[in-house]
Amino acid sequence: MTDAADHAAGGPGLPQERRLVTEIPGPVSRAKFARRQEHVAAGVGTTLPVFVEAAGGGVLVDADGNSLIDLASGIAVTSVGNSAPAVVERVSEQVAAFTHTCFMVTPYDGYVDVAEKLGELTPGTHAKKSALLNSGAEAVENAVKIARAFTGRQAVAVVDHAYHGRTNLTMAMTAKNMPYKHSFGPFAGEVYRAPMSYPFREPAPITGEQAAERTIDVLEKQVGAANLSCLVIEPILGEGGFVVPADGFLPRLREWTEQSGIVLVADEIQTGFCRTGDWFACDHEGVVPDLVTTAKGIAGGFPLAAVTGRAEIMDAVHVGGLGGTYGGNPVACAAALGAIETMQKNDLAAAARRLGEVMTRRLGEIREEHACVGDVRGRGAMVAVEIVGTDGHSPEPVRAGRISAHCHQQGVVTLTCGTYGNVLRFLPPLVMPEPLLEEAFDVVAEAFAATA
């Protein structure tokens, strides 16, 4: 890479290459992991037990000197890279000025600046306001609080295969038991689940509008529209398997919620901030939700989340009903402004589309060679393959795990997901050089062959 390209990738001086000098994990990482096992709770999982000492662009450098290609982005967080110059610069300036006052005690410009940006970037031209928080789950919880306050209703609708977080309410909203819900109940009540549009697993071909009518029918019969405060939905499912609903599904749900006085909450925590090739996944079909929840890609790796929505809905909550000690921390806000600046300056939505073209092409080639690939799906730089058995349908989580493990051993960081654990998901940083992505998928192809 040139110096300029290297700088734009967010890793000045960090070669954008896969380099293996030891086995994965190497001896230094293994020693560090043994210490981690001694001091960190067993319930905190680890996908790949290498300890990272430097990162940027599309690579992670571990304690043994191995340079790994990153197809995870910290689960869609480091879209601008792990050390984007604009993020580093703004954070350094803010840390030198002050690290915290609590916005609810004495406010500061950074919080308001981020709220203003969110109002500009999220779907719709209506007047908007935001509340800044710490995590995606916290954003979803607050969106539900806001919707309940605005409508005076209690019931919450979600869809099958959804993931919304690990707090008590968001566990109730999440569809997957293990590892997110198992043994943690009882959960919050008044949460109702309806079918999702999942084209690959529909028993018969069905349009997006028909799938939406099925969802509406279940909610009308089991809950009643008049009792629903909100419908919370990921425009593309994240942990549930990168499920892209059929065209027309989201617009029909938007129409129904609008007619029924139900607040539509778009959970854009994994899909937001250029990941899908648009600023937000809802933009693809022109869907304008009432509230949008964001986190992950918002701040280049710093903990920040938000609820952004129609001003009249956001203002339905009494003074003091929203907030938190660290919500909208000034350093995290500085990081968010740097991340958004990077996305706008470098047109990372277009970059996501280019990366997505590479990934879908390479996965299409793999599909031609391997019958275990049941489906290739996604949008922009949010792409997945669903691994199935010889019948072309039954989930094969063991094979998916073996493929991912092979990638790890060869220096490519990959993740699995899906309700059945049989989906390989790919989330490269949006600043990843395309030759590096091609090399990563050489390894992915080798992994399919090696596990056949």
C-alpha positions as CSV (number, residue, x, y, z in Angstrom):
1,M,0.0,0.0,0.0
2,T,1.1,3.6,-0.5
3,D,1.6,5.8,2.5
4,A,-1.6,7.7,1.7
5,A,-3.6,4.5,1.3
6,D,-2.1,3.1,4.5
7,H,-3.1,6.2,6.3
8,A,-6.6,6.1,5.0
9,A,-6.9,2.5,6.1
10,G,-6.3,3.6,9.7
11,G,-3.0,1.9,10.3
12,P,0.0,4.2,9.6
13,G,3.1,1.9,9.3
14,L,1.1,-1.3,9.7
15,P,1.5,-3.5,6.7
16,Q,-1.7,-4.7,5.2
17,E,-0.7,-8.3,4.9
18,R,-1.4,-11.8,6.3
19,R,1.8,-13.0,8.0
20,L,2.1,-16.2,10.0
21,V,5.3,-16.6,12.1
22,T,3.9,-19.1,14.6
23,E,1.0,-21.5,14.8
24,I,-2.3,-19.9,15.7
25,P,-2.5,-19.2,18.6
26,G,1.2,-18.8,19.2
27,P,3.1,-19.5,22.5
28,V,2.8,-15.9,23.8
29,S,-0.9,-15.8,23.2
30,R,-1.3,-19.2,24.8
31,A,0.5,-18.0,27.9
32,K,-1.6,-14.9,28.1
33,F,-4.8,-16.9,27.6
34,A,-3.9,-19.1,30.5
35,R,-3.7,-15.9,32.7
36,R,-7.0,-14.8,31.2
37,Q,-8.6,-18.1,32.3
38,E,-7.4,-17.5,35.8
39,H,-8.8,-14.0,36.2
40,V,-11.8,-13.6,33.8
41,A,-15.2,-15.2,34.3
42,A,-15.7,-18.4,32.4
43,G,-19.0,-17.1,31.0
44,V,-17.1,-14.5,28.9
45,G,-16.5,-16.4,25.7
46,T,-13.6,-16.1,23.2
47,T,-13.8,-16.9,19.5
48,L,-10.1,-16.9,18.7
49,P,-7.6,-17.0,21.6
50,V,-4.9,-14.6,20.2
51,F,-4.0,-11.5,22.1
52,V,-3.9,-8.4,19.9
53,E,-1.2,-5.8,20.3
54,A,-1.8,-3.6,17.2
55,A,-4.6,-3.3,14.6
56,G,-5.6,-1.1,11.7
57,G,-7.0,-1.2,8.2
58,G,-7.8,-4.8,7.6
59,V,-5.4,-6.6,10.0
60,L,-4.9,-7.6,13.6
61,V,-1.3,-8.2,14.8
62,D,-1.0,-10.5,17.8
63,A,1.4,-10.9,20.6
64,D,3.4,-13.5,18.6
65,G,3.9,-11.2,15.7
66,N,1.3,-12.8,13.4
67,S,-0.7,-10.5,11.2
68,L,-4.3,-11.8,10.8
69,I,-6.8,-10.6,8.2
70,D,-9.9,-9.3,10.0
71,L,-13.2,-10.4,8.6
72,A,-15.0,-9.6,11.9
73,S,-14.5,-5.9,12.7
74,G,-15.1,-6.7,16.3
75,I,-18.6,-7.7,15.3
76,A,-19.2,-4.8,12.9
77,V,-17.7,-2.2,15.2
78,T,-14.5,-1.1,13.6
79,S,-15.9,-0.2,10.2
80,V,-13.5,2.7,9.8
81,G,-10.6,0.5,11.0
82,N,-9.2,0.0,14.5
83,S,-7.1,3.2,14.5
84,A,-8.7,5.6,12.0
85,P,-6.7,8.8,12.1
86,A,-9.7,11.1,12.5
87,V,-10.9,9.0,15.5
88,V,-7.4,9.0,17.1
89,E,-7.0,12.7,16.6
90,R,-10.4,13.7,18.0
91,V,-10.1,11.3,20.9
92,S,-6.6,12.5,21.8
93,E,-7.8,16.1,21.9
94,Q,-10.8,15.3,24.0
95,V,-8.9,13.2,26.5
96,A,-6.5,16.1,27.0
97,A,-9.4,18.4,27.6
98,F,-11.6,16.3,29.9
99,T,-12.8,12.7,30.0
100,H,-16.2,13.1,31.8
101,T,-18.6,15.4,33.4
102,C,-21.9,13.5,32.9
103,F,-24.1,15.2,30.3
104,M,-27.0,15.2,32.8
105,V,-24.9,17.3,35.2
106,T,-23.1,19.7,32.9
107,P,-23.5,19.3,29.1
108,Y,-20.9,19.7,26.4
109,D,-20.9,20.2,22.6
110,G,-19.8,16.7,21.6
111,Y,-23.1,15.1,22.7
112,V,-25.1,17.7,20.9
113,D,-22.9,17.4,17.8
114,V,-23.4,13.6,17.6
115,A,-27.2,14.0,18.1
116,E,-27.3,16.6,15.3
117,K,-25.3,14.2,13.0
118,L,-27.7,11.4,13.8
119,G,-30.6,13.6,12.9
120,E,-29.1,14.3,9.5
121,L,-28.0,10.8,8.7
122,T,-30.9,8.5,9.8
123,P,-33.8,7.9,7.4
124,G,-36.4,10.6,7.0
125,T,-36.4,14.4,6.8
126,H,-38.7,14.9,9.8
127,A,-37.6,16.7,13.0
128,K,-35.6,14.3,15.1
129,K,-34.0,14.1,18.5
130,S,-31.6,11.6,20.1
131,A,-30.6,10.1,23.4
132,L,-27.0,8.8,23.7
133,L,-26.3,5.6,25.7
134,N,-23.6,3.0,26.2
135,S,-24.6,-0.2,24.3
136,G,-26.9,-1.6,21.8
137,A,-29.0,-3.4,24.3
138,E,-29.4,-0.2,26.3
139,A,-30.5,1.6,23.2
140,V,-33.1,-1.1,22.5
141,E,-34.4,-0.9,26.1
142,N,-34.7,2.8,25.9
143,A,-36.5,2.7,22.5
144,V,-39.1,0.4,24.1
145,K,-39.4,2.8,27.1
146,I,-39.9,5.7,24.7
147,A,-42.5,3.9,22.6
148,R,-44.5,2.9,25.7
149,A,-44.5,6.4,27.0
150,F,-45.6,7.8,23.7
151,T,-48.4,5.3,23.0
152,G,-49.5,4.5,26.5
153,R,-49.4,0.8,25.5
154,Q,-47.2,-2.0,26.9
155,A,-46.9,-4.8,24.4
156,V,-43.7,-5.2,22.3
157,A,-43.5,-7.2,19.1
158,V,-40.4,-8.8,17.7
159,V,-39.7,-11.4,15.0
160,D,-38.3,-14.9,15.0
161,H,-34.5,-15.3,14.8
162,A,-34.1,-11.8,16.3
163,Y,-31.2,-10.7,18.5
164,H,-31.5,-7.5,20.5
165,G,-29.2,-7.9,23.5
166,R,-28.3,-9.4,26.8
167,T,-30.2,-7.3,29.4
168,N,-33.4,-8.8,30.8
169,L,-35.8,-7.1,28.4
170,T,-33.6,-7.6,25.4
171,M,-33.1,-11.3,26.3
172,A,-36.9,-11.6,26.2
173,M,-36.8,-9.9,22.8
174,T,-34.0,-12.2,21.5
175,A,-35.1,-15.5,19.9
176,K,-32.0,-17.6,20.5
177,N,-31.8,-19.6,23.7
178,M,-28.1,-20.7,23.8
179,P,-26.0,-18.9,24.8
180,Y,-28.0,-15.7,25.3
181,K,-31.0,-16.8,27.4
182,H,-30.3,-20.3,28.8
183,S,-30.8,-20.4,32.6
184,F,-31.2,-16.6,33.0
185,G,-35.0,-16.3,33.3
186,P,-37.6,-15.2,34.2
187,F,-37.7,-12.6,31.5
188,A,-39.6,-9.4,31.1
189,G,-43.2,-9.9,30.0
190,E,-45.4,-8.4,27.3
191,V,-43.0,-9.4,24.5
192,Y,-44.6,-11.2,21.5
193,R,-42.8,-13.0,18.7
194,A,-44.0,-13.2,15.1
195,P,-42.6,-14.8,11.9
196,M,-39.8,-13.2,10.0
197,S,-39.3,-13.2,6.2
198,Y,-36.5,-15.8,5.8
199,P,-36.4,-16.6,2.1
200,F,-34.1,-19.6,2.2
201,R,-36.2,-21.4,4.9
202,E,-39.7,-20.6,3.7
203,P,-41.6,-23.9,3.1
204,A,-42.8,-22.5,-0.2
205,P,-42.0,-19.4,-2.3
206,I,-43.5,-16.3,-0.7
207,T,-43.3,-12.6,-1.5
208,G,-42.2,-10.0,1.0
209,E,-45.7,-8.6,1.2
210,Q,-47.1,-12.1,1.8
211,A,-44.6,-12.7,4.6
212,A,-45.5,-9.4,6.1
213,E,-49.2,-10.2,6.1
214,R,-48.3,-13.5,7.9
215,T,-46.5,-11.5,10.5
216,I,-49.3,-9.0,10.8
217,D,-51.9,-11.8,11.1
218,V,-50.1,-13.4,14.0
219,L,-49.8,-10.1,15.9
220,E,-53.3,-9.0,15.2
221,K,-54.7,-12.4,16.5
222,Q,-52.3,-12.9,19.5
223,V,-51.8,-9.4,20.7
224,G,-54.0,-6.9,18.9
225,A,-52.6,-3.8,17.2
226,A,-54.3,-1.6,19.7
227,N,-52.2,-3.1,22.5
228,L,-48.8,-2.9,20.7
229,S,-46.5,0.0,21.7
230,C,-43.9,-1.0,19.1
231,L,-42.5,-3.4,16.6
232,V,-38.8,-3.8,17.0
233,I,-37.0,-5.3,14.0
234,E,-33.5,-5.6,12.5
235,P,-33.8,-4.6,8.8
236,I,-31.3,-7.4,8.2
237,L,-31.0,-9.9,11.0
238,G,-27.5,-10.0,12.6
239,E,-26.9,-12.8,15.1
240,G,-29.9,-14.5,13.7
241,G,-28.0,-15.4,10.5
242,F,-27.7,-12.3,8.3
243,V,-31.2,-13.0,7.0
244,V,-32.3,-10.5,4.3
245,P,-36.1,-10.3,4.2
246,A,-37.7,-10.5,0.8
247,D,-38.3,-7.1,-0.9
248,G,-41.6,-5.6,0.2
249,F,-41.6,-7.1,3.7
250,L,-40.4,-4.0,5.6
251,P,-42.4,-1.5,3.6
252,R,-45.6,-3.4,4.3
253,L,-44.8,-3.6,8.0
254,R,-44.1,0.1,8.0
255,E,-47.5,0.7,6.4
256,W,-49.3,-1.4,9.0
257,T,-47.5,0.1,12.0
258,E,-48.3,3.6,10.7
259,Q,-52.0,2.8,10.2
260,S,-52.2,1.1,13.7
261,G,-50.4,3.8,15.7
262,I,-47.5,1.4,16.5
263,V,-44.0,2.8,16.8
264,L,-41.7,1.1,14.3
265,V,-38.2,0.7,15.8
266,A,-35.4,-0.2,13.4
267,D,-32.6,-2.0,15.2
268,E,-29.7,-0.8,13.0
269,I,-27.1,-1.7,15.6
270,Q,-25.3,-4.1,13.3
271,T,-26.5,-2.8,10.0
272,G,-26.0,0.9,10.5
273,F,-23.2,3.3,9.4
274,C,-22.5,2.2,5.8
275,R,-22.2,-1.5,6.6
276,T,-24.8,-2.6,4.1
277,G,-23.8,-0.2,1.3
278,D,-26.2,2.5,2.5
279,W,-25.9,4.7,5.6
280,F,-28.7,2.5,7.1
281,A,-30.2,-0.7,5.9
282,C,-33.7,0.8,5.9
283,D,-32.5,3.2,3.1
284,H,-32.5,0.3,0.6
285,E,-36.3,0.3,0.3
286,G,-36.9,3.8,1.5
287,V,-38.4,2.7,4.8
288,V,-38.5,5.5,7.4
289,P,-38.9,4.1,10.9
290,D,-40.2,6.1,13.9
291,L,-37.1,5.3,16.0
292,V,-33.7,4.0,15.0
293,T,-31.3,2.3,17.5
294,T,-27.6,2.5,16.7
295,A,-24.3,1.3,18.3
296,K,-21.4,-0.8,17.0
297,G,-20.1,1.1,14.0
298,I,-21.0,4.5,15.4
299,A,-17.8,5.3,17.2
300,G,-14.8,3.4,15.8
301,G,-14.6,1.0,18.7
302,F,-15.6,3.3,21.6
303,P,-18.7,2.4,23.6
304,L,-21.6,4.6,22.4
305,A,-25.1,3.9,21.3
306,A,-28.2,6.0,20.5
307,V,-31.9,6.1,20.0
308,T,-32.8,8.6,17.3
309,G,-36.3,9.4,16.2
310,R,-39.3,11.6,15.6
311,A,-39.0,14.6,17.9
312,E,-42.6,14.2,19.2
313,I,-42.0,10.6,20.1
314,M,-38.6,11.2,21.7
315,D,-40.1,14.0,23.8
316,A,-42.9,11.9,25.2
317,V,-40.7,10.8,28.1
318,H,-40.7,12.9,31.3
319,V,-37.5,14.9,32.2
320,G,-35.1,12.5,33.9
321,G,-36.6,9.4,32.3
322,L,-33.7,8.9,29.9
323,G,-30.0,9.0,30.5
324,G,-27.2,7.3,32.4
325,T,-23.9,8.2,34.0
326,Y,-21.8,7.4,31.0
327,G,-24.3,7.8,28.2
328,G,-22.8,10.1,25.5
329,N,-19.4,10.2,27.2
330,P,-17.3,13.0,25.7
331,V,-14.5,10.8,24.5
332,A,-16.9,8.4,22.9
333,C,-18.7,11.3,21.2
334,A,-15.4,12.6,19.9
335,A,-14.7,9.1,18.4
336,A,-18.1,9.1,16.8
337,L,-17.5,12.4,15.1
338,G,-14.2,11.1,13.8
339,A,-15.8,7.9,12.6
340,I,-18.6,9.7,10.8
341,E,-16.1,12.2,9.3
342,T,-14.1,9.2,7.9
343,M,-17.2,7.5,6.5
344,Q,-18.3,10.7,4.7
345,K,-14.9,11.7,3.5
346,N,-14.0,8.3,2.1
347,D,-17.5,7.3,1.0
348,L,-17.5,4.1,3.0
349,A,-21.0,3.2,1.8
350,A,-19.6,2.8,-1.7
351,A,-16.6,1.0,-0.3
352,A,-19.0,-1.5,1.4
353,R,-20.7,-2.1,-1.9
354,R,-17.4,-2.9,-3.6
355,L,-16.3,-5.2,-0.8
356,G,-19.7,-6.9,-1.0
357,E,-19.2,-7.5,-4.7
358,V,-15.9,-9.3,-4.0
359,M,-17.3,-11.4,-1.3
360,T,-20.5,-12.5,-3.1
361,R,-18.4,-13.3,-6.2
362,R,-16.0,-15.4,-4.3
363,L,-18.7,-17.2,-2.3
364,G,-20.6,-17.8,-5.5
365,E,-17.5,-19.6,-6.8
366,I,-17.3,-21.7,-3.6
367,R,-21.0,-22.5,-3.9
368,E,-20.4,-24.0,-7.3
369,E,-17.8,-26.4,-5.8
370,H,-19.4,-27.3,-2.5
371,A,-23.0,-28.5,-2.1
372,C,-22.9,-27.6,1.6
373,V,-23.4,-24.0,0.7
374,G,-27.2,-23.7,0.9
375,D,-27.5,-19.9,0.6
376,V,-25.3,-16.9,0.0
377,R,-26.9,-13.7,1.2
378,G,-26.3,-10.2,2.5
379,R,-25.9,-6.7,1.4
380,G,-22.9,-4.5,1.1
381,A,-20.1,-5.6,3.4
382,M,-22.5,-7.7,5.5
383,V,-22.4,-11.1,3.8
384,A,-23.0,-14.7,4.9
385,V,-23.2,-18.3,3.8
386,E,-25.6,-20.8,5.3
387,I,-24.0,-24.3,5.6
388,V,-26.4,-27.3,5.1
389,G,-26.3,-31.0,4.9
390,T,-26.6,-33.3,1.9
391,D,-30.4,-32.7,1.7
392,G,-29.6,-29.0,0.9
393,H,-31.6,-27.8,3.8
394,S,-30.7,-29.2,7.2
395,P,-28.4,-27.0,9.3
396,E,-24.8,-28.1,9.6
397,P,-23.3,-26.2,12.5
398,V,-20.4,-28.6,13.0
399,R,-19.2,-28.1,9.4
400,A,-19.6,-24.3,9.8
401,G,-17.5,-24.4,12.9
402,R,-14.8,-26.5,11.2
403,I,-14.6,-24.1,8.3
404,S,-14.2,-21.1,10.6
405,A,-11.6,-22.9,12.7
406,H,-9.5,-23.7,9.6
407,C,-9.6,-20.0,8.7
408,H,-8.4,-19.1,12.2
409,Q,-5.5,-21.5,11.9
410,Q,-4.5,-19.9,8.6
411,G,-4.6,-16.3,9.9
412,V,-8.1,-15.2,8.9
413,V,-10.6,-14.1,11.6
414,T,-14.1,-15.3,10.9
415,L,-17.3,-15.6,12.9
416,T,-20.3,-17.9,12.9
417,C,-23.9,-17.0,13.7
418,G,-27.5,-18.0,13.1
419,T,-30.2,-19.6,15.2
420,Y,-28.8,-23.0,14.3
421,G,-25.1,-21.9,14.5
422,N,-24.6,-22.9,10.8
423,V,-24.0,-19.5,9.2
424,L,-20.5,-18.1,8.4
425,R,-20.7,-14.3,8.5
426,F,-18.2,-11.9,7.0
427,L,-17.8,-8.3,8.3
428,P,-14.5,-6.8,7.0
429,P,-13.6,-3.3,8.0
430,L,-14.9,-1.0,5.3
431,V,-11.3,0.3,4.8
432,M,-9.9,-3.1,3.9
433,P,-7.8,-3.1,0.7
434,E,-9.5,-5.3,-1.9
435,P,-6.4,-7.4,-2.6
436,L,-6.3,-8.3,1.1
437,L,-9.9,-9.3,1.0
438,E,-9.2,-11.5,-2.0
439,E,-6.4,-13.2,-0.1
440,A,-8.8,-13.8,2.8
441,F,-11.2,-15.5,0.6
442,D,-8.5,-17.7,-0.9
443,V,-8.2,-19.0,2.7
444,V,-12.0,-19.3,3.0
445,A,-12.0,-21.4,-0.2
446,E,-9.2,-23.5,1.1
447,A,-11.2,-24.0,4.4
448,F,-14.2,-25.4,2.5
449,A,-11.9,-27.8,0.6
450,A,-10.0,-28.9,3.7
451,T,-13.2,-29.7,5.6
452,A,-15.0,-31.5,2.7
